[in-house]
């Protein structure tokens, strides 16, 4: 993980040792594979480490974790281990959002939501392999006019991936990368006494969105997302109306949108589908990799 300085140099963040993991080294205090960064309401930076050295591989011992950092100083405030009962074989801990003392994460590998009590550090898997968290085979990811495949004639399936919390904190919105999205009351997610059957019954359809790279929700409840099929950035307003804001081939698999306080939307361009693992070992990525921003005002 790196910090882009004013001189446009990239420095290891929070330090070189945290970024110095190699096979055989202890992963407790080192990043194995960072998949998401998110700023919590209190201003601290949370790092989601999948703990998987290879995309789709198994988490290594002590690898899967959440790391809470003071962004001003780089001081690591707390590490939340995600043990083998949470980050299971086949898990890919993907992204995180916050709601009071709770945080919610998605497991894009084994199809589940994870509920974290930020104060106690206790975690729970919920909606495990539920229909709302599983990818559907009838909604392929299409880019450059072709279905993205994870093997010969095997469409890439990504289970529950994007998620957002409503501005009032009452709802969690979530879905497979390929869509559609569902919603569930956060009060039920936060209650460990609610049964898995009752949780599943409480899930409601929310939005029929296409395969997306990532999303961000503003304080008014507008959802911004990147549409993989047309390299576009879209906005879904609170009434459900969807508008394309921009489409540009340079935004190829734009991922993890971030809304800045000044109103700009920041987008790293991952080109994920061009990795060698999706093309018989031959990378089709175009360098340089881009970080772009869009003025939404």
Residue pairs with C-beta under 8 A, 6 or more apart in sequence:
1 12
1 13
1 14
1 18
1 19
1 31
1 34
1 37
1 47
2 10
2 11
2 12
2 13
2 19
3 10
3 11
3 12
3 13
4 10
4 291
5 11
12 18
12 19
13 19
13 74
14 69
14 74
14 75
14 76
15 74
17 29
17 30
18 29
18 30
18 31
18 76
19 30
19 31
20 30
21 27
21 30
21 31
21 32
23 53
26 62
27 51
27 60
27 61
27 62
27 63
28 62
28 65
28 79
28 81
29 76
29 79
31 47
31 49
31 67
32 49
32 50
32 51
32 52
32 53
32 59
32 60
32 63
32 64
33 49
33 50
33 51
33 52
33 53
33 63
34 47
34 48
34 49
34 50
35 48
35 49
35 50
35 92
35 93
35 94
35 95
36 47
36 48
36 94
36 95
36 96
36 256
37 45
37 46
37 47
37 48
37 256
38 45
38 46
38 48
38 95
38 96
38 97
38 98
39 45
39 46
39 71
39 258
40 46
40 68
40 98
40 103
41 98
43 71
44 68
44 69
44 70
44 71
44 77
45 68
45 69
45 70
45 71
46 66
46 67
46 68
46 69
46 96
46 103
47 66
47 67
47 68
47 69
48 66
48 93
48 94
48 95
48 96
48 105
49 63
49 64
49 65
49 66
49 67
49 93
50 59
50 63
50 64
50 87
50 91
50 92
50 93
50 94
51 59
51 60
51 62
51 63
51 64
51 65
51 82
51 87
51 93
52 58
52 59
52 60
52 63
52 64
52 92
53 60
53 63
55 275
55 277
56 92
56 109
56 150
58 89
58 90
59 82
59 84
59 87
59 88
59 89
59 91
59 93
62 81
63 87
64 81
64 82
64 83
64 86
64 87
64 91
64 93
65 79
65 80
65 81
65 82
66 79
66 80
66 82
66 96
66 103
66 105
66 116
67 76
67 78
67 79
67 80
68 76
68 77
68 78
68 79
68 80
69 75
69 76
69 77
70 77
78 121
80 116
80 121
80 123
82 93
82 114
82 123
85 125
86 114
86 123
86 125
87 93
87 107
88 110
90 109
90 110
91 107
91 109
91 110
92 107
92 108
92 109
92 110
93 105
93 106
93 107
93 108
93 109
93 114
94 105
94 106
94 107
94 108
94 160
94 161
95 105
95 106
95 161
95 162
95 163
95 214
95 256
96 103
96 104
96 105
97 103
97 104
97 163
97 164
97 165
97 172
98 104
98 118
98 165
99 165
99 169
99 172
99 186
99 190
100 169
101 117
101 118
101 119
102 115
102 116
102 117
102 118
102 186
102 189
102 190
103 115
103 116
103 118
104 113
104 114
104 115
104 116
104 163
104 165
104 172
104 174
104 186
104 189
105 113
105 114
105 116
105 163
106 112
106 113
106 114
106 133
106 159
106 160
106 161
106 162
106 163
106 174
107 113
107 114
107 125
107 133
107 159
107 160
108 158
108 159
108 160
108 161
108 177
109 159
110 128
110 129
110 159
111 128
111 129
111 130
111 133
111 134
111 135
111 159
111 160
111 176
112 125
112 126
112 127
112 128
112 129
112 130
112 133
112 160
113 125
113 126
113 127
113 133
113 160
113 163
113 172
113 174
113 189
114 123
114 124
114 125
114 126
115 123
115 124
115 126
115 189
115 190
116 122
116 123
117 123
124 192
126 189
126 196
126 199
127 133
127 160
127 184
127 196
127 199
127 200
127 203
128 196
130 199
130 200
130 203
131 200
132 160
132 174
132 175
132 182
132 184
132 200
132 203
133 159
133 160
133 174
133 176
134 159
134 160
134 176
135 157
135 158
135 159
135 176
135 177
135 178
136 176
136 178
137 155
137 157
139 176
139 178
139 179
139 180
139 211
140 147
140 148
140 155
140 178
140 211
141 147
141 148
141 155
141 156
141 158
141 177
141 178
141 211
141 228
141 273
142 148
142 211
142 228
142 229
143 228
143 229
143 252
143 253
143 273
144 273
147 155
148 155
148 156
148 273
148 278
149 155
149 156
149 278
150 156
150 157
150 277
150 278
156 273
156 278
157 176
157 178
158 176
158 177
158 178
159 176
159 177
160 174
160 175
160 176
161 175
161 176
161 177
162 174
162 175
162 177
162 181
162 212
162 214
162 215
162 225
163 172
163 173
163 174
163 175
164 172
164 173
164 174
164 215
164 216
164 217
164 223
165 171
165 172
165 173
165 186
165 217
166 172
166 173
166 217
166 221
167 217
167 218
167 219
167 220
167 221
169 186
170 185
170 186
170 187
171 183
171 184
171 185
171 186
172 183
172 184
172 185
172 186
172 189
173 181
173 182
173 183
173 206
173 207
173 217
173 223
174 181
174 182
174 183
174 184
175 181
175 182
175 206
175 207
175 209
177 211
177 212
178 210
178 211
179 207
179 208
179 209
179 210
179 211
179 212
180 205
180 206
180 207
180 208
180 209
181 205
181 206
181 207
181 208
181 209
182 203
182 204
182 205
182 206
183 203
183 204
183 205
183 206
184 199
184 202
184 203
184 204
185 202
188 194
188 198
188 199
188 202
189 199
207 223
207 236
207 240
209 225
209 236
210 227
210 228
210 229
211 227
211 228
211 229
212 225
212 226
212 227
212 228
213 225
213 226
213 228
213 253
213 254
213 255
213 256
213 270
213 272
214 225
214 226
214 254
214 255
214 256
214 257
215 223
215 224
215 225
215 226
215 257
216 223
216 224
216 225
216 257
216 258
216 259
216 265
217 223
217 224
218 224
218 259
220 238
221 237
221 238
222 235
222 236
222 237
222 238
223 235
223 236
224 233
224 234
224 235
224 245
224 257
224 259
224 265
224 296
225 233
225 234
225 236
225 257
226 232
226 233
226 234
226 251
226 253
226 254
226 255
226 257
226 267
227 233
227 234
227 244
228 253
228 273
230 244
230 247
231 247
231 248
231 249
231 250
231 251
231 252
231 254
232 244
232 245
232 246
232 247
232 248
232 251
233 244
233 245
233 246
233 247
233 251
233 254
233 257
233 265
233 267
233 294
234 242
234 243
234 244
234 245
235 242
235 243
235 245
236 242
237 243
245 294
245 296
246 294
250 269
250 290
250 292
251 267
251 269
251 292
252 269
252 271
252 273
252 274
252 286
253 269
253 270
253 271
253 272
253 273
253 274
254 267
254 268
254 269
254 270
254 292
255 267
255 268
255 269
255 270
255 272
256 267
256 268
256 270
257 265
257 266
257 267
258 265
258 266
258 267
259 265
259 266
260 266
260 293
263 295
263 296
263 297
264 293
264 294
264 295
264 296
265 293
265 294
265 296
266 291
266 292
266 293
267 291
267 292
267 293
267 294
268 289
268 290
268 291
269 289
269 290
269 291
269 292
270 289
271 284
271 285
271 286
271 289
274 283
274 284
274 285
274 286
275 283
275 285
276 282
276 283
